[in-house]
Amino acid sequence: MKPLGDLEGARVPGGLPPVVDAHVHVFPDPVFDAVWRWFDENAWQVRYQLHSERALSFLFERGISRVFALHYAHRPGMARALNRHAAELCRADPRVVGFATVLPGEEGAKEILEEAFSLGLRGVKLHCHVQCFSPDAEEAQVVYEACARHGLPLVMHAGREPALPRYKCDPYLLCSAERVGRVLRDHPRLRLCVPHLGADEFDAYQRLLERHDNLWLDTTMAAAGFFPAKLPMRLLRARPDRVLYGTDFPNIPFAWDRELRALAGLGLPQADLAALLGGNALRLAGLE
């Protein structure tokens, strides 16, 4: 699928509160190149094929105040290099909030995370679809325990969508809101953020939000009008203190500010909009 030709803004729209993009991907250059080839063949053509430093500069130059820098290990043995790359980006610019990764079940997973936290990384990113594990799988428990022990958040793609073709596993067999609910119950000290507003189980994630104070959701791609599902306004309003703005930049097929403009135009109360666009992310990461 070719990238959309929608117009992009030169900067964050005027009058908005400080904007934190809580879902930006960073990888070493060769990994990014491989990711983009995979997307070109199996999903959509990435509109902004910008390597890490350029992607971050692009957003900061347009008025984004801070960025959560996320990545994930596709196979055993690559997490340490990815984590060092993220840590270097954080050292170069304090506006970058770096997250670590590990492949659940790989040898030395606990030590990999401890090393990453010692480098200053402030959370963990996992991706059930790519890493082929269920949220309630035994091999993921070490990650949950490490995050809870250090008081650091986990961003985990645990919703079923987007279920892209040629994944090595079926997201609909691996993932469900029910499985995420088990994680929240078993690890009440874990601060868990599920991207894409939990697509496609919006109603189920709304119920989880209302029951669990350790759950957050981010808006990544769910507010863009790119997928068939409509933006679930009831979910956004259920817990305005628990939803974060995120984009998946640079791995998107549409304008960098498409979702930002959509969210800004919803007519949310100003306090809720400020929380959604930045305040909630900072609180999740312990930066406010």
C-alpha positions as CSV (number, residue, x, y, z in Angstrom):
1,M,0.0,0.0,0.0
2,K,1.4,3.4,-1.0
3,P,1.7,6.1,1.6
4,L,-1.3,8.5,1.8
5,G,-0.8,11.9,0.2
6,D,-2.5,13.9,3.0
7,L,-1.0,17.3,3.8
8,E,1.2,17.7,6.8
9,G,1.6,20.7,9.0
10,A,4.9,22.6,9.5
11,R,4.6,22.6,13.3
12,V,2.4,21.5,16.2
13,P,-0.8,23.5,15.8
14,G,-0.8,26.8,17.8
15,G,-2.5,26.9,21.1
16,L,-2.0,23.3,22.0
17,P,-0.5,22.3,25.4
18,P,3.0,20.7,25.3
19,V,2.9,17.5,23.2
20,V,4.7,14.3,24.0
21,D,4.8,11.6,21.4
22,A,4.7,8.5,23.5
23,H,5.2,6.0,20.7
24,V,8.2,6.7,18.4
25,H,10.4,3.9,17.1
26,V,14.2,3.9,17.1
27,F,16.5,1.2,15.7
28,P,20.1,1.1,14.5
29,D,20.2,1.9,10.8
30,P,20.4,-1.6,9.4
31,V,17.5,-2.8,11.6
32,F,15.4,0.1,10.4
33,D,16.2,-0.7,6.8
34,A,15.1,-4.3,7.3
35,V,11.9,-3.2,9.1
36,W,11.0,-0.8,6.2
37,R,11.5,-3.6,3.6
38,W,9.2,-5.8,5.6
39,F,6.6,-3.1,5.8
40,D,6.8,-2.4,2.1
41,E,6.2,-6.0,1.3
42,N,3.6,-6.8,4.0
43,A,1.8,-3.8,5.2
44,W,2.2,-0.2,3.9
45,Q,5.0,1.9,2.5
46,V,6.5,3.9,5.3
47,R,6.2,7.6,4.5
48,Y,9.0,8.8,6.7
49,Q,12.0,6.6,6.2
50,L,14.2,8.5,8.6
51,H,16.8,6.8,10.8
52,S,16.8,7.4,14.5
53,E,18.6,10.7,14.8
54,R,16.8,12.2,11.8
55,A,13.4,11.0,13.0
56,L,13.9,12.6,16.4
57,S,15.1,15.8,14.9
58,F,12.1,15.9,12.6
59,L,9.7,15.8,15.5
60,F,11.6,18.2,17.7
61,E,11.9,20.7,14.9
62,R,8.1,20.7,14.5
63,G,7.4,21.4,18.2
64,I,7.1,18.0,19.8
65,S,8.4,18.5,23.4
66,R,9.5,15.0,24.3
67,V,9.5,11.6,22.8
68,F,9.3,8.0,24.1
69,A,11.9,6.1,22.1
70,L,10.7,2.5,21.6
71,H,12.1,-0.6,20.0
72,Y,11.8,-4.4,20.2
73,A,14.0,-7.4,19.7
74,H,13.0,-9.6,16.8
75,R,15.2,-12.6,17.8
76,P,17.4,-13.7,20.7
77,G,20.7,-11.9,21.1
78,M,19.9,-8.5,19.7
79,A,18.3,-6.7,22.7
80,R,21.6,-5.5,24.2
81,A,22.6,-3.7,21.0
82,L,19.2,-2.1,20.7
83,N,19.2,-1.0,24.3
84,R,22.6,0.6,23.9
85,H,21.4,2.4,20.8
86,A,18.5,3.9,22.7
87,A,20.7,4.9,25.6
88,E,23.0,6.7,23.3
89,L,20.1,8.7,21.9
90,C,19.0,9.6,25.4
91,R,22.5,10.8,26.3
92,A,22.6,13.0,23.2
93,D,19.2,14.7,23.9
94,P,17.4,14.8,27.3
95,R,14.1,15.2,25.5
96,V,14.4,11.5,24.5
97,V,12.9,9.1,27.0
98,G,14.4,5.8,26.1
99,F,12.8,2.4,26.7
100,A,14.6,-1.0,26.8
101,T,13.6,-4.3,25.2
102,V,14.3,-8.0,25.6
103,L,12.9,-11.1,23.9
104,P,10.7,-12.9,26.5
105,G,12.2,-16.3,27.2
106,E,15.7,-15.6,25.9
107,E,18.7,-16.6,28.0
108,G,19.7,-13.9,30.5
109,A,16.5,-11.8,30.1
110,K,16.6,-10.5,33.6
111,E,20.3,-9.5,33.3
112,I,19.6,-7.8,30.0
113,L,17.0,-5.6,31.6
114,E,19.1,-4.8,34.6
115,E,21.9,-3.7,32.3
116,A,19.5,-1.6,30.3
117,F,18.1,0.1,33.4
118,S,21.6,0.9,34.6
119,L,22.1,2.7,31.3
120,G,19.3,5.0,32.2
121,L,16.5,3.5,30.2
122,R,13.1,4.3,31.8
123,G,10.8,1.5,30.8
124,V,10.4,-1.6,28.5
125,K,8.8,-2.2,25.1
126,L,7.5,-5.6,24.1
127,H,5.5,-6.6,20.9
128,C,3.4,-9.8,21.2
129,H,2.9,-10.0,17.4
130,V,6.5,-9.8,16.5
131,Q,8.0,-11.6,19.4
132,C,5.3,-14.4,19.4
133,F,4.3,-14.6,23.0
134,S,1.0,-14.2,24.8
135,P,0.6,-11.5,27.4
136,D,0.1,-14.0,30.2
137,A,2.9,-16.4,29.0
138,E,5.3,-17.7,31.6
139,E,8.3,-16.3,29.8
140,A,7.0,-12.7,30.1
141,Q,6.7,-12.8,33.9
142,V,10.4,-11.9,34.4
143,V,9.8,-8.7,32.4
144,Y,6.7,-7.8,34.5
145,E,8.5,-8.5,37.7
146,A,11.6,-6.4,36.7
147,C,9.4,-3.4,35.7
148,A,7.4,-3.6,38.9
149,R,10.5,-3.9,41.0
150,H,12.1,-0.8,39.5
151,G,8.8,1.1,39.2
152,L,9.2,1.5,35.5
153,P,6.4,1.3,32.8
154,L,6.0,-1.4,30.2
155,V,4.6,-0.6,26.7
156,M,3.4,-3.8,25.2
157,H,1.6,-4.3,21.9
158,A,-1.0,-6.8,23.3
159,G,-4.0,-5.8,21.3
160,R,-5.0,-8.0,18.3
161,E,-4.7,-5.4,15.7
162,P,-3.2,-4.4,13.4
163,A,-2.8,-8.1,12.5
164,L,-0.3,-7.7,9.6
165,P,0.2,-10.5,7.2
166,R,3.2,-12.8,7.3
167,Y,3.7,-12.5,11.1
168,K,5.2,-15.8,12.3
169,C,2.2,-16.2,14.7
170,D,-1.5,-15.3,14.8
171,P,-2.2,-12.2,16.9
172,Y,-5.8,-13.4,17.4
173,L,-4.6,-16.6,19.0
174,L,-2.0,-14.9,21.1
175,C,-3.7,-11.7,22.3
176,S,-6.9,-10.8,24.0
177,A,-8.1,-8.2,26.6
178,E,-8.8,-11.2,28.9
179,R,-5.1,-12.2,28.9
180,V,-4.1,-8.6,29.6
181,G,-6.6,-8.6,32.5
182,R,-4.8,-11.5,34.0
183,V,-1.5,-9.6,33.8
184,L,-3.0,-6.6,35.5
185,R,-4.5,-8.7,38.3
186,D,-1.3,-10.8,38.8
187,H,1.0,-7.7,38.8
188,P,-0.8,-4.8,40.5
189,R,2.4,-2.8,40.8
190,L,3.1,-3.0,37.1
191,R,2.3,0.1,35.0
192,L,1.2,-1.3,31.7
193,C,0.5,0.7,28.5
194,V,-1.2,-1.0,25.6
195,P,-0.9,0.8,22.2
196,H,-3.5,1.4,19.5
197,L,-6.2,1.8,22.3
198,G,-6.2,-2.0,22.5
199,A,-7.5,-2.4,19.0
200,D,-9.7,-4.1,18.2
201,E,-11.3,-4.9,21.6
202,F,-12.2,-1.3,22.5
203,D,-15.1,-2.1,24.7
204,A,-13.2,-4.7,26.6
205,Y,-10.2,-2.4,27.2
206,Q,-12.6,0.3,28.4
207,R,-13.8,-2.1,31.0
208,L,-10.2,-2.9,32.0
209,L,-9.4,0.8,32.3
210,E,-12.4,1.3,34.6
211,R,-11.2,-1.6,36.8
212,H,-7.4,-1.2,36.9
213,D,-5.5,1.8,37.9
214,N,-2.3,0.2,36.6
215,L,-3.4,0.2,32.9
216,W,-2.8,3.0,30.3
217,L,-3.6,3.0,26.6
218,D,-2.0,5.0,23.8
219,T,-3.7,6.3,20.7
220,T,-1.1,5.1,18.1
221,M,-2.8,4.9,14.7
222,A,-6.2,4.5,16.2
223,A,-7.1,8.2,15.8
224,A,-5.9,8.5,12.2
225,G,-8.9,7.2,10.3
226,F,-6.5,4.9,8.5
227,F,-8.1,1.6,9.7
228,P,-11.8,0.8,9.3
229,A,-12.6,1.0,13.0
230,K,-13.9,4.3,14.2
231,L,-12.2,6.2,17.1
232,P,-13.9,4.9,20.3
233,M,-14.9,8.2,22.0
234,R,-16.4,6.4,25.0
235,L,-13.0,4.8,25.7
236,L,-11.3,8.2,25.5
237,R,-13.7,9.7,27.9
238,A,-13.8,6.7,30.3
239,R,-10.4,7.5,31.9
240,P,-8.9,10.7,30.5
241,D,-6.1,10.4,32.9
242,R,-5.0,7.0,31.4
243,V,-4.7,7.7,27.6
244,L,-1.5,8.9,25.9
245,Y,-0.9,10.4,22.5
246,G,1.4,8.3,20.3
247,T,2.0,7.9,16.6
248,D,4.3,5.0,15.6
249,F,6.5,7.5,13.9
250,P,8.4,7.1,11.6
251,N,6.7,3.8,10.5
252,I,3.5,5.4,9.4
253,P,1.9,5.9,5.9
254,F,0.3,9.2,6.6
255,A,1.2,12.8,7.8
256,W,3.1,13.0,11.0
257,D,0.5,15.3,12.6
258,R,-2.6,13.6,11.2
259,E,-3.6,12.1,14.6
260,L,-2.5,15.2,16.5
261,R,-4.9,17.4,14.5
262,A,-7.7,14.8,14.8
263,L,-7.4,14.6,18.6
264,A,-7.1,18.4,18.9
265,G,-10.4,18.7,17.0
266,L,-12.5,16.4,19.2
267,G,-13.6,19.2,21.5
268,L,-12.2,17.6,24.6
269,P,-12.1,19.7,27.8
270,Q,-8.8,21.6,27.9
271,A,-7.6,19.7,31.0
272,D,-8.3,16.4,29.3
273,L,-6.6,17.4,26.1
274,A,-3.5,18.5,28.0
275,A,-3.4,15.2,29.8
276,L,-3.9,13.2,26.6
277,L,-1.2,15.1,24.6
278,G,1.5,15.1,27.3
279,G,0.7,15.1,30.9
280,N,-0.4,11.4,31.1
281,A,2.8,10.3,29.4
282,L,5.0,12.2,31.7
283,R,3.2,10.7,34.7
284,L,3.4,7.2,33.3
285,A,7.2,7.6,33.0
286,G,7.6,9.2,36.4
287,L,8.7,12.5,34.9
288,E,6.0,14.7,36.5
